[in-house]
């Protein structure tokens, strides 16, 4: 049965309390996100034992360091920190990458054997995509996106790279317009896969004997 949640944070926070966290793509476009109550990295830092952020945007990483955040500038497709973490978070980054398989192999290098990997990404079959197809004859993702996923494709990619999907959720991002929020969420209760975001909770596939 498909599951619909109101906000990804309701799920993520259950896995991070008093844990060591690696947050990949932590900047979320620019360091000014710090003022946004939905900025994932700050919320992770408020609950976890410690959080290390990674992002390729050197200037924004420097700005966050100046504000006291523990972040490093690196390419997540070739990352090797020589450290293991309890939880690795990838919040809406995989759709920006050139090599998602290399990225997932890097996640495995940094995850403890009993660790948790949490991945969120846009849903290519969500209502936003349907609107774009109907009115523009194309899916119109963020201009920086290189990939679009739906649930079964995302699951297959994760399985191919040694992950088991233990839980899977759909959700919608925050809306400024209360009426629009009500309409979208109401429609998605009837068909959950119309939501425009997906969240996968994953563990490592046990090694074969």
Secondary structure, DSSP 8 states (H G I E B T S, - for coil): ---EES-THHHHHHHHTT-EEEEETTTTTSGGGGG-TT-HHHHHHHHSSEEEEEES-HHHHHHHHHTT--EEE--TTS---S--EEEEEEES-GGG-S-HHHHHHHHHHTEEEEEEEEEEEEBTTSHHHHHHHHHHSS----TT----B-HHHHHHHHHHTTEEEEEEEEE----SSHHHHHHHHHHHHH-GGGSSEEEEEEEE-----
